[in-house]
Amino acid sequence: MRKLLGAFSAIALIAASLVVQPTVQTPAEAAPSASTFDPGLIVSDSVFYDFGTMTVPQIQAFLDSRVAECRATNPAIDCLKNIKVDIPETPATGPTEVGPCKAISAKAGASAAEVIHAISNACGINPKVFIVTLQKEQALVTSTKPTEYMYRAAMGFGCPDSDPGICGKVFTGLFNQLYKAARQFRWYGNPAGSFTYWKPGRTVAMRFNPKASCGTKSFELKSQATANLYYYTPYTPNEAALKNLYGSGDSCSAYGNRNFWRFFHDWFGSPIGGSYLLKSSTSETYLIVDNLRYRVSDTRLLASVRPLGPQGEISQAYLESFENKGDLYQLVKRASTTEFWLLVDGKRYSLTDCNLAKQYGLNCDLATSLTESQLSLFIQGGALTRLVLTPEGAKFWIENGTRRAVVDDLALNAVGGQSISSSPLVIEQVMSLLPGEPLASDLTVFGLSATDDVAVAFGGKSYRISASLASSIGLNKFFTVSKVEIDQKLVATSSGIVRGFVANPAGENFVLTENGKLPVADPANWTTQVSTLPNELINKFPTVNGSLAAPAVVASAGNKLSYFVQGAQRRAVADKSMTERFLTLLSQPKAITLPLSAINTVESVGNGLAPGSLVKASGTSTIYLVDDLTRKVKLASEAHAKNVSDSKIFTIDKSEVSSLQTRSGFTSIKVQCDGSTYLIDRGTLYPISAAGAEEFPGKPFPLAVSTCAGLKVASKPVGQFLRDAKGGLFFVENGTRSKIKNWAQFGSLRGEGPGYIEASDYFASKVQASGTAPATAVLASLENTPTGVFDDFTFLGSVPVVTTPTVSPTPKPTSSATASPKPTPKPTSSATASPKPTPKPTSSATASPKPTPTPTASPKPTSSPTASAVVSYKVVSGDTLGSIATKFGVTVARIQAANALGTSTVIKIGQVLKIPTSATTSPAVTTSPVVKTYTVKSGDTLWGIASKLGVSATALAELNGITNANLLRVGQVLKIPS
């Protein structure tokens, strides 16, 4: 039986309770205004059918809260919170019966809360719906003294408007009224039933009152639950009823559905809790399709199905009553046909076929079926194509599940997309599409959003170039530049970000500059940030003539700093004078200009201090000599500092000074470099033989080879002589200096040996004066005179130690009577400027006879090397190929040949070299000597050539008649002594 509310009798009962009963609920302050009442959505399905919103104790507690003091005297018609009724054994409804409802177990003396809860769970109706309906029909919830009739017609079921007199005469009693109403609520909208004419999604015309003259209101019906209320009470409130929510309207007003909405708001909050998008307090959101639920796993999906909202919160029990079908798919279909749509941002886009779906990364077999009413809620987005146009005007080409940003139309033409109409949609909302490489013509540069970086396209890939590099080298000189800017999040760039150092697939390395690509000889000594690029891309840059290798000084355009790079580390240099010291150290004419972005990929280890520089901390007076890159040598005074180095004194931060390892104890006028001893004065190293150095006082202080290379080297070696600032000449022996009377005596003592050192006062003060020089003397051996060449030095080595040289014993001088006197010689130039003596000595017109040597026995024939022996040697800090050759008495060429070095002299710390030595056997057969020669090259020195060839510099000079070691000519052919 259909229940049609007798509007006037029902409102009269409610009105009576509002006037008479003192326990009527006062309207909640938060109750909405009548303007929010939507006749098409009085209650949502998610609220109406949510049977799990209240437990028995919660229902009981609510009923108790509505009546503070019950005045009923008859237990059979007690207040609702106290009433006890029997629940009969009730079977489940059959398929053709009104319902459906599950079976209900019998229980005698059940409370109203238990009755409501049992029927709610059996029929799937929200207990709040029952509570509100009990109130709006008979005011039972708030009544302090109910009547028998109020229970007989508790839900108003069986009270048709056509025959109000039978109200309360059929299906009477609390259980019957609730159960019959619940079944009827479930029957409404059931396709098997007769109440299907009011369908959600359609416009309906509903009367204001049973009187036809009162008129109707047309509106869209938005939920099945609202249709249920109209089937139950087929009237909608007019304006007069809504203006006076808690009172009466006019003669055309009906109040049932208004009161249901009002009571629900006042007692339980909004009855609009979502329609198809539901969640519990602890679950994710689900899309409900009939009796199925699909998990909405992504916010983009939620945006796609927005028209099916709003989201509602329901009980977990109600949520679990829907069959779980897994995750919602963004591709949907109409169940009755093979039509497919892609849901994007609240719109549906139709697909022509499933091949197009595959291009979008979708599978038609996984499409989610939606109801007709659900599909109707979406705005038509038009036909989907492979070309997408975003709201911002960007174009994308869809290909194999990726979205490729279109950079230029030429590239679009290449894939046949120029004639395809575009689909306007928000591309980021398509979950199945992954960012793909931009669709761009090869070697085209395009911009990236939210950054000044750019990208170059080639071979379907993109190569991102840092903004700094792009601007410093001027990419537009080498590439076609597009004005299109692509969202960087949509561009999957290859090889990371190109910052300057690049390599081709063959492993050749370059650094990009404004002039092109500069080859890099040793990339491992620069950076690990090397981007491998295709040959076609790298070849767009012309090759710069030259090669980059470390150590080197580099700089960038517009940057005041320069950088010293060695061992994949960079040290910043701010002072121009310090930069010049580094350049001089490396024999580098000027800093190499590189992009700053490339320089910044080299690991920064702080500021750079050139070896051999003088430094002090700000606010202090202690001066240090920078030894190698990481050490400092404490100097005794400013005079000592001037003696050690010609560097200006750089004032630096205390922290920088503290960071250098301190070496102290340097007081000597001798230093040792690469195992060889030098005199040091006014920042100049003076080569001297090992035996000659022994005659000067003090022990040599070892310096790093790089430090020695940072100092000046005298052009000639010196011997056991010094000339002080006053012009006095002295002979140095056994740590003291004795006065030489005149130039003739100097010439006699010197003989063919090296000259004197032009000594500063500081240097001279370190050699104690002692009497006058002897008339004759045997000078120390000239063997093992260092070359003064410091090639291939290595930075950051260990602290150098003194190497004790092997010194040939100096024979004691014989009686002067046995030696023929030599004429007074013309003074030769010293290692520094030669003094102009007064008066100028003259030389004899003829050569004086030399002493006749004592005859010796004829030498026995020497054995010739017929077999070679090889020993191994591990390179240590400070070693050079020349010093190793000297140490083992072999030539550099033999070591190079034994180790397949070619002409290279580069060696590394820890490298194991094969050193060829000779084993003697039978006497040599006398043959004509083979004369070896050497052609002088640019940059050669006499000592450098001698070291390279493993011969004595003195013997080399004598064999070639060289009297001035500085007068070598490029191209001059020298004979090499055997």
Buried (B, 14 or more C-beta within 10 A) or exposed (E): EBBBBBBBBBBEBBBEBBEEBEBBBEEEEEBBEBEEBBBBBBBBBBBBBBBBBBEBEEBBEBBBEBBEEBEBEEEEBBBBBBBBBEBEEBEEBEEEBBBBBBEBEEBEEBBBBBBBBBBBBBBBBBBBBBBBBBBBBBBBBBBBBBBEBBBBBBBBBBBBBEEBEEBBEBBBBBBBBBBBBBBBBBBBBBEEBEBEEBEBBBEBEBBBBBEEEBEBBEBEBBBBBBBBBBBBBBBBBBEBBBEEBEEEBBEBBBBBBBBBBBBBBBBBEBBBBBBBBBBBEEBEBBBBBEEBBBBBBBEBBBBBBBBBBEBBBBBEEBBEBBEEBEBBBBBBBBBEEEEBBBBBBBBBBBBEEBEBBEBBBBEBEEBBBBBEBBBEBBEEBBEBBBBBBBEEEBBBBBBEBBBBBBBBEBBBEBBEBEEEEBBEBBBBBBBBBEBBBBBBBBBBBBBBBEEEBBBBBBEBBBBBBBBBBBBBBEBEEBBBBBEBBBBBEBBBBBBEBBBBBBBBEEEBBBBBBEBBBBBBEEBEBBBEBBBBBBEEBBEBBEEBEEEBBBBBBBBBEEEEBBBBBBBBBBBBBEBEEBBBBBBBBBEBEEBBBBBBBBBBBBBEBEBBBBBBBBBBBEEEEBBBBBBBBBBBBBBBEEEBBBBBBBBEBBEBEEEBBEBBEEBEEBEBBBBBBBBBBBBBBBBBBBBBBBBBBBBBBEEBBBBBBBBBBBBBBBBBBBBBBBBBEEEBBBBBBEBBBBBBEEBBBBBBBBEEBBBBBBBBEBBBEBBEEBEEBBEBBEBBBBBBBBBBBBBBBBBBBEBBEBBEBEBEEBEEEEEEEEBEEBBBBEBBEBBBEBBEEEEEBEEEEEEEEEEEEEEEEEEEEEEBBEEEEEEEBEBEBBBBBBBBBBEBEBBBBBBBEBBEBEEEBEBEBEEEBBBBEBEEEEEEEEEEEEEEEBEBEEEBBBBBBBBBBBBBBBEBBEBBEBEEBEEBEEEBEBEBBE
